[in-house]
Every structure is written in C-alpha cells, then in structure tokens.
C-alpha cells in the first residue's frame, strides 16, 4: 500500500461559509498545522462543490491532502478538471467504500464514518485496503451536525478505537484540551469544524490543536496511515 497521510488534525469545512471566507480560513488553518482538509457542503450543487474543490486545491497547493465528503462523483469531476483531490470521506448513507476504492484507485485516501459496533463490524468485513481510517464520534454534542448520533464521550470513543485495527479519528465537539486524552484513548487524530472555522484567528486555533497533538508520547498513536 502506497498511501500515507498524517491524520493528526482534520479541518472539516463549515458549509455556512461563503467561498471567499472558506479559502481564507483553509489557507490560514493549513499554515497553522491542519494536516487534512475535508470539503463538506450539503447545501450547494455538485457544480459548486467542484468549483470549490478546484479553488481549495489551488490554495492548499499540495501542502496537505484534500478530501471530499460524501461525493465520489464530485471528487472524480474535480480531478478531471485538474484539481488535486486525494480522496473522500464517506458516511453510512453514501456509496459503499468498496465501490469508492474501485473507482478512485489504490492510492486514494478513503475514510468512513463508523459510530457503532455494527459499523465497525461492517468495516472489518470489507477487503483489506478498502479503508484508510474511520471517523468516530460524536465526542460531544455539536451544532454543526444537529442530526448526530448520541455522544460517545472519550470513554465511548476509547471502546470503539480498541475494537478495531483501523486508525480512528475523533470528531464532534472536540477542543484542544481534549486532544491529549483522545490520543491516550487511541485516536490517530481529531477532526474539527467550528473550533477552527469559527475562530477569530483560524491559524492560531489550528496551531493550538497541532501543539496539543505534538505532545503525544510513546503510548499514543502516531497519527499516520501507511
């Protein structure tokens, strides 16, 4: 397997932002230490998502991977249009990760939301190499996803992470003060939305998460998928 990605800090874009604000925040956040950017916007058309993916690709300029949430079709179209898109993050209601792997190829990064024991069982039933990581949460209730499942808390996350060999990224209401505990609980990284996008200084907010992640010791995950 040739894929390698640092999962330590995902910025999931906030669909309440206009395009100009999106680009500015992502640029600053990557400068601050974000290691993966996920473009997520359920409110706009496919054509607009493709346009935003192309613009984000230009702004990121290969500094970190760019993933598209939910939409394999948008990822493919953006690639066809010349954007650098490194993969997708899929939810339980999206196309199967096995299909995404087949159409995106062996080098794409593919993440999958898995919040329950049944989701973990389904992930384990997929062929080896289908998934690069799991998004597990929510850790705490969050306004950015009002239809989220019941909050796991750090202990609930630890149970999920211990039950799978796949890298787990914690999402949902996570702040910098949670990072060390989540890493001890088995998190390969964390994913955030408003804690960075809604900050007065997105670069500083990203830096706070990155500094917290860099304090990991030998008993924590290394944050990379190989």
C-alpha positions in Angstrom: 0.0 0.0 0.0 1.5 3.3 -1.0 -0.9 5.7 0.7 0.4 7.7 3.6 -1.4 10.5 5.3 -0.9 12.3 8.6 -4.3 12.1 10.3 -3.5 14.3 13.3 -5.7 17.3 12.6 -8.6 17.3 10.1 -10.3 20.6 9.2 -13.9 19.8 8.0 -15.1 22.8 6.2 -18.1 24.7 7.5 -21.0 24.9 5.0 -22.1 28.2 6.5 -19.1 29.9 4.9 -19.1 31.7 1.6 -16.4 30.8 -0.9 -14.1 33.7 -0.1 -14.2 33.0 3.6 -13.7 29.3 3.0 -10.5 29.8 1.1 -9.1 32.3 3.6 -9.8 30.1 6.6 -8.4 26.9 4.9 -5.2 28.7 3.9 -4.7 30.0 7.4 -5.6 26.7 9.0 -3.1 24.8 6.9 -0.4 27.3 7.8 -1.4 26.7 11.5 -0.9 22.9 11.3 -4.0 21.3 9.9 -2.9 18.0 8.3 -6.0 17.1 6.2 -8.8 19.3 4.7 -12.2 17.8 4.1 -14.5 19.8 1.9 -18.1 19.2 3.2 -21.1 21.2 2.0 -24.5 19.6 1.7 -26.2 22.8 0.7 -24.7 23.6 -2.7 -24.9 21.9 -6.1 -22.4 19.4 -7.4 -21.2 22.1 -9.9 -20.5 24.5 -7.0 -18.7 21.8 -5.0 -16.5 21.0 -8.0 -15.7 24.8 -8.3 -14.8 25.0 -4.6 -12.7 21.8 -4.8 -10.7 23.4 -7.6 -10.2 26.6 -5.7 -9.2 24.7 -2.5 -6.8 22.6 -4.5 -5.1 25.8 -5.7 -5.0 27.3 -2.2 -3.7 24.2 -0.5 -1.2 23.7 -3.3 -0.3 20.1 -2.2 0.6 21.1 1.4 -1.9 18.6 2.8 -4.4 16.1 1.4 -7.8 17.4 0.2 -10.7 15.0 0.7 -14.3 15.4 -0.5 -17.0 14.5 2.0 -19.7 12.2 0.7 -19.4 12.8 -3.0 -17.2 10.4 -5.0 -18.7 11.9 -8.2 -17.5 15.4 -7.2 -14.1 14.1 -6.4 -13.8 12.4 -9.8 -15.1 15.5 -11.6 -12.7 17.8 -9.7 -9.8 15.6 -10.6 -10.9 15.6 -14.2 -11.0 19.4 -14.1 -7.4 19.5 -12.9 -7.8 19.7 -9.1 -5.6 17.7 -6.8 -8.1 15.7 -4.8 -6.6 12.9 -2.6 -9.7 11.0 -1.7 -13.0 11.0 0.1 -14.7 10.7 3.4 -17.9 8.7 3.2 -20.9 8.4 5.6 -23.2 5.5 6.2 -25.7 6.7 3.6 -23.1 7.2 0.8 -21.9 4.8 -1.8 -20.0 1.8 -0.4 -16.3 2.3 0.3 -15.6 -0.8 -1.7 -17.1 1.0 -4.8 -15.2 4.2 -4.0 -12.0 2.2 -3.8 -12.6 0.6 -7.1 -13.3 3.8 -8.9 -10.8 6.1 -7.2 -8.0 3.5 -7.3 -5.4 2.2 -4.8 -3.7 5.4 -4.0 -6.8 7.4 -2.9 -7.4 8.1 0.8 -10.8 6.7 1.9 -12.3 7.4 5.3 -15.6 6.1 6.6 -17.9 7.3 9.4 -18.3 4.5 11.9 -20.1 5.3 15.2 -21.5 2.0 16.4 -20.3 -1.6 17.0 -22.3 -2.7 13.9 -20.4 -0.1 11.8 -17.1 -1.5 13.0 -18.2 -5.0 12.1 -19.1 -3.8 8.6 -15.7 -2.1 8.2 -13.9 -5.2 9.2 -15.9 -7.2 6.6 -14.5 -5.1 3.8 -11.5 -6.3 1.9 -8.1 -5.3 3.3 -7.0 -1.9 2.0 -10.5 -0.6 1.4 -10.4 1.9 4.3 -7.6 4.1 5.5 -9.3 5.4 8.6 -12.6 5.6 10.5 -14.3 8.8 11.7 -15.7 8.0 15.1 -18.0 10.3 17.2 -19.5 12.4 18.2 -17.5 13.0 21.2 -19.8 15.8 22.4 -23.0 17.3 21.0 -22.2 19.8 18.3 -24.3 22.4 16.5 -22.5 21.8 13.1 -24.3 18.4 12.8 -27.7 18.6 14.5 -28.7 15.1 13.5 -25.6 13.5 15.1 -25.8 10.2 16.9 -25.6 10.0 20.7 -22.4 11.5 22.1 -19.8 8.8 22.9 -17.6 10.8 25.2 -13.9 10.0 25.5 -14.6 6.6 27.2 -17.0 5.6 24.5 -14.5 6.6 21.8 -11.8 4.5 23.6 -14.1 1.5 23.4 -14.6 1.9 19.7 -10.9 2.5 19.0 -9.9 -0.6 21.0 -12.3 -2.7 19.0 -10.7 -2.1 15.6 -7.2 -2.2 14.0 -8.2 0.7 11.7 -7.0 4.2 12.6 -9.7 6.2 14.3 -10.2 10.0 14.1 -12.4 11.6 16.8 -15.0 14.1 15.7 -17.7 16.1 17.3 -17.3 18.9 19.8 -13.6 18.4 20.2 -11.4 21.1 21.7 -7.6 21.4 22.1 -7.9 20.4 25.7 -9.4 17.1 24.6 -6.6 16.1 22.3 -4.2 14.5 24.8 -7.0 12.4 26.4 -8.3 11.3 23.0 -4.8 10.3 21.8 -4.4 8.2 25.0 -7.8 6.7 24.1 -6.4 5.5 20.8 -7.2 8.4 18.4 -4.9 8.7 15.4 -6.2 12.3 15.2 -9.1 14.7 15.6 -11.5 16.4 13.2 -12.9 19.8 13.9 -15.2 22.3 12.2 -16.2 25.4 14.1 -13.3 25.3 16.6 -11.1 26.4 13.7 -13.5 27.9 11.1 -15.4 30.0 13.7 -12.2 31.2 15.4 -11.2 34.9 15.2 -7.7 33.6 14.2 -8.0 30.2 12.4 -4.2 29.8 12.1 -3.8 30.2 15.9 -6.7 27.9 16.6 -5.2 25.3 14.3 -1.9 25.8 16.0 -3.4 25.1 19.4 -4.7 21.7 18.2 -1.4 20.9 16.5 0.6 21.8 19.6 -1.7 19.5 21.7 -1.2 16.7 19.2 2.5 17.1 19.1 2.7 16.3 22.8 1.9 12.7 22.2 4.2 10.1 23.9 5.1 6.6 23.2 1.7 5.3 24.5 -0.2 7.1 21.8 -1.0 6.6 18.1 1.5 8.2 15.7 -1.3 9.7 13.6 -0.1 8.3 10.3 -1.6 5.7 7.9 0.8 3.7 5.9 
